[in-house]
Amino acid sequence: MVKKIMPPTFFYLGIVLIILMHLIFPIKQIISYPYTFSGLLIILIGAILNIWAWSLFIKDNTTQNPYKTPNKFVLIGIYNISRNPMYLGMLIILIGIAILMGSLITFIFPIIFFVIINWFFIPMEEKNMEIKFGKKYSEYKNKVRRWI
């Protein structure tokens, strides 16, 4: 059985790499103290977004696993603004951590996370949603943006 990598793996790996790269290769500090602390607010915003989106999945008792066939799709709350608020929350958290570190090299990892999620996971999930929900999902896709 092949074990598939889940999106949060890339998120957690991004956190570790941001911190390690800042400590090992602080090439250029582009955000200085005390402005780096603005990253904490951004992290908090991303965390709130993730918790909100996650709680709506729990409430509707639907899967968060992108490899499984969805049984429902959530149309309430933050899902009226973004089709992928959990990924958006993770991206915002990574940006917040990069700001907190303040060094240029750390901003590479939010970009890498965005590319992986936007060009691999989201298209796969959208294909599954279109197969499962058809026109209803296509209409939702036309109405609500992928990110924000």
Phi and psi in radians as a Rosetta constraint file:
Dihedral C 1 N 2 CA 2 C 2 CIRCULARHARMONIC -1.483 0.35
Dihedral N 2 CA 2 C 2 N 3 CIRCULARHARMONIC 2.226 0.35
Dihedral C 2 N 3 CA 3 C 3 CIRCULARHARMONIC -1.522 0.35
Dihedral N 3 CA 3 C 3 N 4 CIRCULARHARMONIC 2.209 0.35
Dihedral C 3 N 4 CA 4 C 4 CIRCULARHARMONIC -1.655 0.35
Dihedral N 4 CA 4 C 4 N 5 CIRCULARHARMONIC 2.481 0.35
Dihedral C 4 N 5 CA 5 C 5 CIRCULARHARMONIC -1.392 0.35
Dihedral N 5 CA 5 C 5 N 6 CIRCULARHARMONIC 2.250 0.35
Dihedral C 5 N 6 CA 6 C 6 CIRCULARHARMONIC -1.575 0.35
Dihedral N 6 CA 6 C 6 N 7 CIRCULARHARMONIC 2.637 0.35
Dihedral C 6 N 7 CA 7 C 7 CIRCULARHARMONIC -0.922 0.35
Dihedral N 7 CA 7 C 7 N 8 CIRCULARHARMONIC -0.701 0.35
Dihedral C 7 N 8 CA 8 C 8 CIRCULARHARMONIC -1.049 0.35
Dihedral N 8 CA 8 C 8 N 9 CIRCULARHARMONIC -0.413 0.35
Dihedral C 8 N 9 CA 9 C 9 CIRCULARHARMONIC -1.061 0.35
Dihedral N 9 CA 9 C 9 N 10 CIRCULARHARMONIC -0.770 0.35
Dihedral C 9 N 10 CA 10 C 10 CIRCULARHARMONIC -1.167 0.35
Dihedral N 10 CA 10 C 10 N 11 CIRCULARHARMONIC -0.598 0.35
Dihedral C 10 N 11 CA 11 C 11 CIRCULARHARMONIC -1.111 0.35
Dihedral N 11 CA 11 C 11 N 12 CIRCULARHARMONIC -0.906 0.35
Dihedral C 11 N 12 CA 12 C 12 CIRCULARHARMONIC -1.151 0.35
Dihedral N 12 CA 12 C 12 N 13 CIRCULARHARMONIC -0.670 0.35
Dihedral C 12 N 13 CA 13 C 13 CIRCULARHARMONIC -1.082 0.35
Dihedral N 13 CA 13 C 13 N 14 CIRCULARHARMONIC -0.702 0.35
Dihedral C 13 N 14 CA 14 C 14 CIRCULARHARMONIC -1.052 0.35
Dihedral N 14 CA 14 C 14 N 15 CIRCULARHARMONIC -0.741 0.35
Dihedral C 14 N 15 CA 15 C 15 CIRCULARHARMONIC -1.045 0.35
Dihedral N 15 CA 15 C 15 N 16 CIRCULARHARMONIC -0.858 0.35
Dihedral C 15 N 16 CA 16 C 16 CIRCULARHARMONIC -1.077 0.35
Dihedral N 16 CA 16 C 16 N 17 CIRCULARHARMONIC -0.801 0.35
Dihedral C 16 N 17 CA 17 C 17 CIRCULARHARMONIC -1.176 0.35
Dihedral N 17 CA 17 C 17 N 18 CIRCULARHARMONIC -0.645 0.35
Dihedral C 17 N 18 CA 18 C 18 CIRCULARHARMONIC -1.031 0.35
Dihedral N 18 CA 18 C 18 N 19 CIRCULARHARMONIC -0.842 0.35
Dihedral C 18 N 19 CA 19 C 19 CIRCULARHARMONIC -1.170 0.35
Dihedral N 19 CA 19 C 19 N 20 CIRCULARHARMONIC -0.805 0.35
Dihedral C 19 N 20 CA 20 C 20 CIRCULARHARMONIC -1.083 0.35
Dihedral N 20 CA 20 C 20 N 21 CIRCULARHARMONIC -0.811 0.35
Dihedral C 20 N 21 CA 21 C 21 CIRCULARHARMONIC -1.126 0.35
Dihedral N 21 CA 21 C 21 N 22 CIRCULARHARMONIC -0.616 0.35
Dihedral C 21 N 22 CA 22 C 22 CIRCULARHARMONIC -1.135 0.35
Dihedral N 22 CA 22 C 22 N 23 CIRCULARHARMONIC -0.729 0.35
Dihedral C 22 N 23 CA 23 C 23 CIRCULARHARMONIC -1.299 0.35
Dihedral N 23 CA 23 C 23 N 24 CIRCULARHARMONIC -0.659 0.35
Dihedral C 23 N 24 CA 24 C 24 CIRCULARHARMONIC -1.502 0.35
Dihedral N 24 CA 24 C 24 N 25 CIRCULARHARMONIC -0.723 0.35
Dihedral C 24 N 25 CA 25 C 25 CIRCULARHARMONIC -2.230 0.35
Dihedral N 25 CA 25 C 25 N 26 CIRCULARHARMONIC 1.132 0.35
Dihedral C 25 N 26 CA 26 C 26 CIRCULARHARMONIC -1.317 0.35
Dihedral N 26 CA 26 C 26 N 27 CIRCULARHARMONIC 1.177 0.35
Dihedral C 26 N 27 CA 27 C 27 CIRCULARHARMONIC -0.964 0.35
Dihedral N 27 CA 27 C 27 N 28 CIRCULARHARMONIC -0.964 0.35
Dihedral C 27 N 28 CA 28 C 28 CIRCULARHARMONIC -2.519 0.35
Dihedral N 28 CA 28 C 28 N 29 CIRCULARHARMONIC 2.129 0.35
Dihedral C 28 N 29 CA 29 C 29 CIRCULARHARMONIC -1.433 0.35
Dihedral N 29 CA 29 C 29 N 30 CIRCULARHARMONIC 1.966 0.35
Dihedral C 29 N 30 CA 30 C 30 CIRCULARHARMONIC -1.783 0.35
Dihedral N 30 CA 30 C 30 N 31 CIRCULARHARMONIC -0.289 0.35
Dihedral C 30 N 31 CA 31 C 31 CIRCULARHARMONIC -2.201 0.35
Dihedral N 31 CA 31 C 31 N 32 CIRCULARHARMONIC 2.162 0.35
Dihedral C 31 N 32 CA 32 C 32 CIRCULARHARMONIC -1.818 0.35
Dihedral N 32 CA 32 C 32 N 33 CIRCULARHARMONIC 2.840 0.35
Dihedral C 32 N 33 CA 33 C 33 CIRCULARHARMONIC -1.096 0.35
Dihedral N 33 CA 33 C 33 N 34 CIRCULARHARMONIC 2.434 0.35
Dihedral C 33 N 34 CA 34 C 34 CIRCULARHARMONIC -1.583 0.35
Dihedral N 34 CA 34 C 34 N 35 CIRCULARHARMONIC 0.026 0.35
Dihedral C 34 N 35 CA 35 C 35 CIRCULARHARMONIC -1.157 0.35
Dihedral N 35 CA 35 C 35 N 36 CIRCULARHARMONIC -0.401 0.35
Dihedral C 35 N 36 CA 36 C 36 CIRCULARHARMONIC -1.053 0.35
Dihedral N 36 CA 36 C 36 N 37 CIRCULARHARMONIC -0.487 0.35
Dihedral C 36 N 37 CA 37 C 37 CIRCULARHARMONIC -1.184 0.35
Dihedral N 37 CA 37 C 37 N 38 CIRCULARHARMONIC -0.243 0.35
Dihedral C 37 N 38 CA 38 C 38 CIRCULARHARMONIC -1.107 0.35
Dihedral N 38 CA 38 C 38 N 39 CIRCULARHARMONIC -0.381 0.35
Dihedral C 38 N 39 CA 39 C 39 CIRCULARHARMONIC -1.049 0.35
Dihedral N 39 CA 39 C 39 N 40 CIRCULARHARMONIC -0.537 0.35
Dihedral C 39 N 40 CA 40 C 40 CIRCULARHARMONIC -1.107 0.35
Dihedral N 40 CA 40 C 40 N 41 CIRCULARHARMONIC -0.717 0.35
Dihedral C 40 N 41 CA 41 C 41 CIRCULARHARMONIC -1.129 0.35
Dihedral N 41 CA 41 C 41 N 42 CIRCULARHARMONIC -0.723 0.35
Dihedral C 41 N 42 CA 42 C 42 CIRCULARHARMONIC -1.144 0.35
Dihedral N 42 CA 42 C 42 N 43 CIRCULARHARMONIC -0.718 0.35
Dihedral C 42 N 43 CA 43 C 43 CIRCULARHARMONIC -1.041 0.35
Dihedral N 43 CA 43 C 43 N 44 CIRCULARHARMONIC -0.772 0.35
Dihedral C 43 N 44 CA 44 C 44 CIRCULARHARMONIC -1.073 0.35
Dihedral N 44 CA 44 C 44 N 45 CIRCULARHARMONIC -0.759 0.35
Dihedral C 44 N 45 CA 45 C 45 CIRCULARHARMONIC -1.054 0.35
Dihedral N 45 CA 45 C 45 N 46 CIRCULARHARMONIC -0.796 0.35
Dihedral C 45 N 46 CA 46 C 46 CIRCULARHARMONIC -1.094 0.35
Dihedral N 46 CA 46 C 46 N 47 CIRCULARHARMONIC -0.705 0.35
Dihedral C 46 N 47 CA 47 C 47 CIRCULARHARMONIC -1.149 0.35
Dihedral N 47 CA 47 C 47 N 48 CIRCULARHARMONIC -0.748 0.35
Dihedral C 47 N 48 CA 48 C 48 CIRCULARHARMONIC -1.082 0.35
Dihedral N 48 CA 48 C 48 N 49 CIRCULARHARMONIC -0.758 0.35
Dihedral C 48 N 49 CA 49 C 49 CIRCULARHARMONIC -1.048 0.35
Dihedral N 49 CA 49 C 49 N 50 CIRCULARHARMONIC -0.789 0.35
Dihedral C 49 N 50 CA 50 C 50 CIRCULARHARMONIC -1.090 0.35
Dihedral N 50 CA 50 C 50 N 51 CIRCULARHARMONIC -0.798 0.35
Dihedral C 50 N 51 CA 51 C 51 CIRCULARHARMONIC -1.118 0.35
Dihedral N 51 CA 51 C 51 N 52 CIRCULARHARMONIC -0.748 0.35
Dihedral C 51 N 52 CA 52 C 52 CIRCULARHARMONIC -1.057 0.35
Dihedral N 52 CA 52 C 52 N 53 CIRCULARHARMONIC -0.883 0.35
Dihedral C 52 N 53 CA 53 C 53 CIRCULARHARMONIC -1.097 0.35
Dihedral N 53 CA 53 C 53 N 54 CIRCULARHARMONIC -0.772 0.35
Dihedral C 53 N 54 CA 54 C 54 CIRCULARHARMONIC -1.083 0.35
Dihedral N 54 CA 54 C 54 N 55 CIRCULARHARMONIC -0.726 0.35
Dihedral C 54 N 55 CA 55 C 55 CIRCULARHARMONIC -1.123 0.35
Dihedral N 55 CA 55 C 55 N 56 CIRCULARHARMONIC -0.553 0.35
Dihedral C 55 N 56 CA 56 C 56 CIRCULARHARMONIC -1.215 0.35
Dihedral N 56 CA 56 C 56 N 57 CIRCULARHARMONIC -0.608 0.35
Dihedral C 56 N 57 CA 57 C 57 CIRCULARHARMONIC -1.153 0.35
Dihedral N 57 CA 57 C 57 N 58 CIRCULARHARMONIC -0.748 0.35
Dihedral C 57 N 58 CA 58 C 58 CIRCULARHARMONIC -1.095 0.35
Dihedral N 58 CA 58 C 58 N 59 CIRCULARHARMONIC -0.802 0.35
Dihedral C 58 N 59 CA 59 C 59 CIRCULARHARMONIC -1.026 0.35
Dihedral N 59 CA 59 C 59 N 60 CIRCULARHARMONIC -0.699 0.35
Dihedral C 59 N 60 CA 60 C 60 CIRCULARHARMONIC -1.524 0.35
Dihedral N 60 CA 60 C 60 N 61 CIRCULARHARMONIC -0.022 0.35
Dihedral C 60 N 61 CA 61 C 61 CIRCULARHARMONIC 0.929 0.35
Dihedral N 61 CA 61 C 61 N 62 CIRCULARHARMONIC 0.896 0.35
Dihedral C 61 N 62 CA 62 C 62 CIRCULARHARMONIC -2.061 0.35
Dihedral N 62 CA 62 C 62 N 63 CIRCULARHARMONIC 2.782 0.35
Dihedral C 62 N 63 CA 63 C 63 CIRCULARHARMONIC -1.309 0.35
Dihedral N 63 CA 63 C 63 N 64 CIRCULARHARMONIC 2.570 0.35
Dihedral C 63 N 64 CA 64 C 64 CIRCULARHARMONIC -1.833 0.35
Dihedral N 64 CA 64 C 64 N 65 CIRCULARHARMONIC -0.014 0.35
Dihedral C 64 N 65 CA 65 C 65 CIRCULARHARMONIC -1.436 0.35
Dihedral N 65 CA 65 C 65 N 66 CIRCULARHARMONIC 2.018 0.35
Dihedral C 65 N 66 CA 66 C 66 CIRCULARHARMONIC -1.170 0.35
Dihedral N 66 CA 66 C 66 N 67 CIRCULARHARMONIC -0.273 0.35
Dihedral C 66 N 67 CA 67 C 67 CIRCULARHARMONIC -1.561 0.35
Dihedral N 67 CA 67 C 67 N 68 CIRCULARHARMONIC -0.195 0.35
Dihedral C 67 N 68 CA 68 C 68 CIRCULARHARMONIC -1.661 0.35
Dihedral N 68 CA 68 C 68 N 69 CIRCULARHARMONIC 2.675 0.35
Dihedral C 68 N 69 CA 69 C 69 CIRCULARHARMONIC -1.216 0.35
Dihedral N 69 CA 69 C 69 N 70 CIRCULARHARMONIC 2.204 0.35
Dihedral C 69 N 70 CA 70 C 70 CIRCULARHARMONIC -1.189 0.35
Dihedral N 70 CA 70 C 70 N 71 CIRCULARHARMONIC 2.534 0.35
Dihedral C 70 N 71 CA 71 C 71 CIRCULARHARMONIC -1.783 0.35
Dihedral N 71 CA 71 C 71 N 72 CIRCULARHARMONIC -0.321 0.35
Dihedral C 71 N 72 CA 72 C 72 CIRCULARHARMONIC -2.650 0.35
Dihedral N 72 CA 72 C 72 N 73 CIRCULARHARMONIC 2.858 0.35
Dihedral C 72 N 73 CA 73 C 73 CIRCULARHARMONIC -2.284 0.35
Dihedral N 73 CA 73 C 73 N 74 CIRCULARHARMONIC 2.460 0.35
Dihedral C 73 N 74 CA 74 C 74 CIRCULARHARMONIC -1.462 0.35
Dihedral N 74 CA 74 C 74 N 75 CIRCULARHARMONIC 2.303 0.35
Dihedral C 74 N 75 CA 75 C 75 CIRCULARHARMONIC -2.107 0.35
Dihedral N 75 CA 75 C 75 N 76 CIRCULARHARMONIC 0.105 0.35
Dihedral C 75 N 76 CA 76 C 76 CIRCULARHARMONIC -1.925 0.35
Dihedral N 76 CA 76 C 76 N 77 CIRCULARHARMONIC 2.951 0.35
Dihedral C 76 N 77 CA 77 C 77 CIRCULARHARMONIC 1.069 0.35
Dihedral N 77 CA 77 C 77 N 78 CIRCULARHARMONIC -2.349 0.35
Dihedral C 77 N 78 CA 78 C 78 CIRCULARHARMONIC -1.092 0.35
Dihedral N 78 CA 78 C 78 N 79 CIRCULARHARMONIC -0.377 0.35
Dihedral C 78 N 79 CA 79 C 79 CIRCULARHARMONIC -1.236 0.35
Dihedral N 79 CA 79 C 79 N 80 CIRCULARHARMONIC -0.101 0.35
Dihedral C 79 N 80 CA 80 C 80 CIRCULARHARMONIC -1.446 0.35
Dihedral N 80 CA 80 C 80 N 81 CIRCULARHARMONIC -0.228 0.35
Dihedral C 80 N 81 CA 81 C 81 CIRCULARHARMONIC -1.914 0.35
Dihedral N 81 CA 81 C 81 N 82 CIRCULARHARMONIC -0.653 0.35
Dihedral C 81 N 82 CA 82 C 82 CIRCULARHARMONIC -2.402 0.35
Dihedral N 82 CA 82 C 82 N 83 CIRCULARHARMONIC 2.392 0.35
Dihedral C 82 N 83 CA 83 C 83 CIRCULARHARMONIC -1.341 0.35
Dihedral N 83 CA 83 C 83 N 84 CIRCULARHARMONIC -0.284 0.35
Dihedral C 83 N 84 CA 84 C 84 CIRCULARHARMONIC -2.343 0.35
Dihedral N 84 CA 84 C 84 N 85 CIRCULARHARMONIC 0.998 0.35
Dihedral C 84 N 85 CA 85 C 85 CIRCULARHARMONIC -1.168 0.35
Dihedral N 85 CA 85 C 85 N 86 CIRCULARHARMONIC -0.449 0.35
Dihedral C 85 N 86 CA 86 C 86 CIRCULARHARMONIC -1.192 0.35
Dihedral N 86 CA 86 C 86 N 87 CIRCULARHARMONIC -0.773 0.35
Dihedral C 86 N 87 CA 87 C 87 CIRCULARHARMONIC -1.140 0.35
Dihedral N 87 CA 87 C 87 N 88 CIRCULARHARMONIC -0.679 0.35
Dihedral C 87 N 88 CA 88 C 88 CIRCULARHARMONIC -1.071 0.35
Dihedral N 88 CA 88 C 88 N 89 CIRCULARHARMONIC -0.770 0.35
Dihedral C 88 N 89 CA 89 C 89 CIRCULARHARMONIC -1.055 0.35
Dihedral N 89 CA 89 C 89 N 90 CIRCULARHARMONIC -0.754 0.35
Dihedral C 89 N 90 CA 90 C 90 CIRCULARHARMONIC -1.099 0.35
Dihedral N 90 CA 90 C 90 N 91 CIRCULARHARMONIC -0.757 0.35
Dihedral C 90 N 91 CA 91 C 91 CIRCULARHARMONIC -1.087 0.35
Dihedral N 91 CA 91 C 91 N 92 CIRCULARHARMONIC -0.754 0.35
Dihedral C 91 N 92 CA 92 C 92 CIRCULARHARMONIC -1.087 0.35
Dihedral N 92 CA 92 C 92 N 93 CIRCULARHARMONIC -0.711 0.35
Dihedral C 92 N 93 CA 93 C 93 CIRCULARHARMONIC -1.087 0.35
Dihedral N 93 CA 93 C 93 N 94 CIRCULARHARMONIC -0.781 0.35
Dihedral C 93 N 94 CA 94 C 94 CIRCULARHARMONIC -1.084 0.35
Dihedral N 94 CA 94 C 94 N 95 CIRCULARHARMONIC -0.706 0.35
Dihedral C 94 N 95 CA 95 C 95 CIRCULARHARMONIC -1.113 0.35
Dihedral N 95 CA 95 C 95 N 96 CIRCULARHARMONIC -0.733 0.35
Dihedral C 95 N 96 CA 96 C 96 CIRCULARHARMONIC -1.060 0.35
Dihedral N 96 CA 96 C 96 N 97 CIRCULARHARMONIC -0.719 0.35
Dihedral C 96 N 97 CA 97 C 97 CIRCULARHARMONIC -1.170 0.35
Dihedral N 97 CA 97 C 97 N 98 CIRCULARHARMONIC -0.709 0.35
Dihedral C 97 N 98 CA 98 C 98 CIRCULARHARMONIC -1.076 0.35
Dihedral N 98 CA 98 C 98 N 99 CIRCULARHARMONIC -0.720 0.35
Dihedral C 98 N 99 CA 99 C 99 CIRCULARHARMONIC -1.124 0.35
Dihedral N 99 CA 99 C 99 N 100 CIRCULARHARMONIC -0.733 0.35
Dihedral C 99 N 100 CA 100 C 100 CIRCULARHARMONIC -1.047 0.35
Dihedral N 100 CA 100 C 100 N 101 CIRCULARHARMONIC -0.683 0.35
Dihedral C 100 N 101 CA 101 C 101 CIRCULARHARMONIC -1.293 0.35
Dihedral N 101 CA 101 C 101 N 102 CIRCULARHARMONIC -0.693 0.35
Dihedral C 101 N 102 CA 102 C 102 CIRCULARHARMONIC 1.449 0.35
Dihedral N 102 CA 102 C 102 N 103 CIRCULARHARMONIC -0.126 0.35
Dihedral C 102 N 103 CA 103 C 103 CIRCULARHARMONIC -1.646 0.35
Dihedral N 103 CA 103 C 103 N 104 CIRCULARHARMONIC 2.578 0.35
Dihedral C 103 N 104 CA 104 C 104 CIRCULARHARMONIC -0.977 0.35
Dihedral N 104 CA 104 C 104 N 105 CIRCULARHARMONIC -0.771 0.35
Dihedral C 104 N 105 CA 105 C 105 CIRCULARHARMONIC -1.055 0.35
Dihedral N 105 CA 105 C 105 N 106 CIRCULARHARMONIC -0.487 0.35
Dihedral C 105 N 106 CA 106 C 106 CIRCULARHARMONIC -1.201 0.35
Dihedral N 106 CA 106 C 106 N 107 CIRCULARHARMONIC -0.365 0.35
Dihedral C 106 N 107 CA 107 C 107 CIRCULARHARMONIC -1.347 0.35
Dihedral N 107 CA 107 C 107 N 108 CIRCULARHARMONIC -0.146 0.35
Dihedral C 107 N 108 CA 108 C 108 CIRCULARHARMONIC -1.151 0.35
Dihedral N 108 CA 108 C 108 N 109 CIRCULARHARMONIC -0.649 0.35
Dihedral C 108 N 109 CA 109 C 109 CIRCULARHARMONIC -1.271 0.35
Dihedral N 109 CA 109 C 109 N 110 CIRCULARHARMONIC -0.663 0.35
Dihedral C 109 N 110 CA 110 C 110 CIRCULARHARMONIC -1.071 0.35
Dihedral N 110 CA 110 C 110 N 111 CIRCULARHARMONIC -0.610 0.35
Dihedral C 110 N 111 CA 111 C 111 CIRCULARHARMONIC -1.160 0.35
Dihedral N 111 CA 111 C 111 N 112 CIRCULARHARMONIC -0.787 0.35
Dihedral C 111 N 112 CA 112 C 112 CIRCULARHARMONIC -1.069 0.35
Dihedral N 112 CA 112 C 112 N 113 CIRCULARHARMONIC -0.773 0.35
Dihedral C 112 N 113 CA 113 C 113 CIRCULARHARMONIC -1.027 0.35
Dihedral N 113 CA 113 C 113 N 114 CIRCULARHARMONIC -0.815 0.35
Dihedral C 113 N 114 CA 114 C 114 CIRCULARHARMONIC -1.007 0.35
Dihedral N 114 CA 114 C 114 N 115 CIRCULARHARMONIC -0.811 0.35
Dihedral C 114 N 115 CA 115 C 115 CIRCULARHARMONIC -1.075 0.35
Dihedral N 115 CA 115 C 115 N 116 CIRCULARHARMONIC -0.822 0.35
Dihedral C 115 N 116 CA 116 C 116 CIRCULARHARMONIC -1.070 0.35
Dihedral N 116 CA 116 C 116 N 117 CIRCULARHARMONIC -0.831 0.35
Dihedral C 116 N 117 CA 117 C 117 CIRCULARHARMONIC -1.202 0.35
Dihedral N 117 CA 117 C 117 N 118 CIRCULARHARMONIC -0.803 0.35
Dihedral C 117 N 118 CA 118 C 118 CIRCULARHARMONIC -1.214 0.35
Dihedral N 118 CA 118 C 118 N 119 CIRCULARHARMONIC -0.599 0.35
Dihedral C 118 N 119 CA 119 C 119 CIRCULARHARMONIC -1.856 0.35
Dihedral N 119 CA 119 C 119 N 120 CIRCULARHARMONIC -0.092 0.35
Dihedral C 119 N 120 CA 120 C 120 CIRCULARHARMONIC -2.094 0.35
Dihedral N 120 CA 120 C 120 N 121 CIRCULARHARMONIC -1.100 0.35
Dihedral C 120 N 121 CA 121 C 121 CIRCULARHARMONIC -1.225 0.35
Dihedral N 121 CA 121 C 121 N 122 CIRCULARHARMONIC -0.846 0.35
Dihedral C 121 N 122 CA 122 C 122 CIRCULARHARMONIC -1.087 0.35
Dihedral N 122 CA 122 C 122 N 123 CIRCULARHARMONIC -0.819 0.35
Dihedral C 122 N 123 CA 123 C 123 CIRCULARHARMONIC -1.035 0.35
Dihedral N 123 CA 123 C 123 N 124 CIRCULARHARMONIC -0.663 0.35
Dihedral C 123 N 124 CA 124 C 124 CIRCULARHARMONIC -1.111 0.35
Dihedral N 124 CA 124 C 124 N 125 CIRCULARHARMONIC -0.797 0.35
Dihedral C 124 N 125 CA 125 C 125 CIRCULARHARMONIC -1.127 0.35
Dihedral N 125 CA 125 C 125 N 126 CIRCULARHARMONIC -0.739 0.35
Dihedral C 125 N 126 CA 126 C 126 CIRCULARHARMONIC -1.129 0.35
Dihedral N 126 CA 126 C 126 N 127 CIRCULARHARMONIC -0.655 0.35
Dihedral C 126 N 127 CA 127 C 127 CIRCULARHARMONIC -1.083 0.35
Dihedral N 127 CA 127 C 127 N 128 CIRCULARHARMONIC -0.794 0.35
Dihedral C 127 N 128 CA 128 C 128 CIRCULARHARMONIC -1.078 0.35
Dihedral N 128 CA 128 C 128 N 129 CIRCULARHARMONIC -0.700 0.35
Dihedral C 128 N 129 CA 129 C 129 CIRCULARHARMONIC -1.165 0.35
Dihedral N 129 CA 129 C 129 N 130 CIRCULARHARMONIC -0.708 0.35
Dihedral C 129 N 130 CA 130 C 130 CIRCULARHARMONIC -1.159 0.35
Dihedral N 130 CA 130 C 130 N 131 CIRCULARHARMONIC -0.669 0.35
Dihedral C 130 N 131 CA 131 C 131 CIRCULARHARMONIC -1.121 0.35
Dihedral N 131 CA 131 C 131 N 132 CIRCULARHARMONIC -0.791 0.35
Dihedral C 131 N 132 CA 132 C 132 CIRCULARHARMONIC -1.297 0.35
Dihedral N 132 CA 132 C 132 N 133 CIRCULARHARMONIC -0.748 0.35
Dihedral C 132 N 133 CA 133 C 133 CIRCULARHARMONIC -1.957 0.35
Dihedral N 133 CA 133 C 133 N 134 CIRCULARHARMONIC -0.125 0.35
Dihedral C 133 N 134 CA 134 C 134 CIRCULARHARMONIC 0.973 0.35
Dihedral N 134 CA 134 C 134 N 135 CIRCULARHARMONIC -2.241 0.35
Dihedral C 134 N 135 CA 135 C 135 CIRCULARHARMONIC -1.042 0.35
Dihedral N 135 CA 135 C 135 N 136 CIRCULARHARMONIC -0.646 0.35
Dihedral C 135 N 136 CA 136 C 136 CIRCULARHARMONIC -1.033 0.35
Dihedral N 136 CA 136 C 136 N 137 CIRCULARHARMONIC -0.750 0.35
Dihedral C 136 N 137 CA 137 C 137 CIRCULARHARMONIC -1.261 0.35
Dihedral N 137 CA 137 C 137 N 138 CIRCULARHARMONIC -0.671 0.35
Dihedral C 137 N 138 CA 138 C 138 CIRCULARHARMONIC -1.043 0.35
Dihedral N 138 CA 138 C 138 N 139 CIRCULARHARMONIC -0.711 0.35
Dihedral C 138 N 139 CA 139 C 139 CIRCULARHARMONIC -1.126 0.35
Dihedral N 139 CA 139 C 139 N 140 CIRCULARHARMONIC -0.738 0.35
Dihedral C 139 N 140 CA 140 C 140 CIRCULARHARMONIC -1.066 0.35
Dihedral N 140 CA 140 C 140 N 141 CIRCULARHARMONIC -0.771 0.35
Dihedral C 140 N 141 CA 141 C 141 CIRCULARHARMONIC -1.054 0.35
Dihedral N 141 CA 141 C 141 N 142 CIRCULARHARMONIC -0.666 0.35
Dihedral C 141 N 142 CA 142 C 142 CIRCULARHARMONIC -1.255 0.35
Dihedral N 142 CA 142 C 142 N 143 CIRCULARHARMONIC -0.442 0.35
Dihedral C 142 N 143 CA 143 C 143 CIRCULARHARMONIC -1.597 0.35
Dihedral N 143 CA 143 C 143 N 144 CIRCULARHARMONIC -0.651 0.35
Dihedral C 143 N 144 CA 144 C 144 CIRCULARHARMONIC -1.999 0.35
Dihedral N 144 CA 144 C 144 N 145 CIRCULARHARMONIC 2.314 0.35
Dihedral C 144 N 145 CA 145 C 145 CIRCULARHARMONIC -1.248 0.35
Dihedral N 145 CA 145 C 145 N 146 CIRCULARHARMONIC 2.756 0.35
Dihedral C 145 N 146 CA 146 C 146 CIRCULARHARMONIC -1.113 0.35
Dihedral N 146 CA 146 C 146 N 147 CIRCULARHARMONIC -0.811 0.35
Dihedral C 146 N 147 CA 147 C 147 CIRCULARHARMONIC -1.879 0.35
Dihedral N 147 CA 147 C 147 N 148 CIRCULARHARMONIC -1.361 0.35
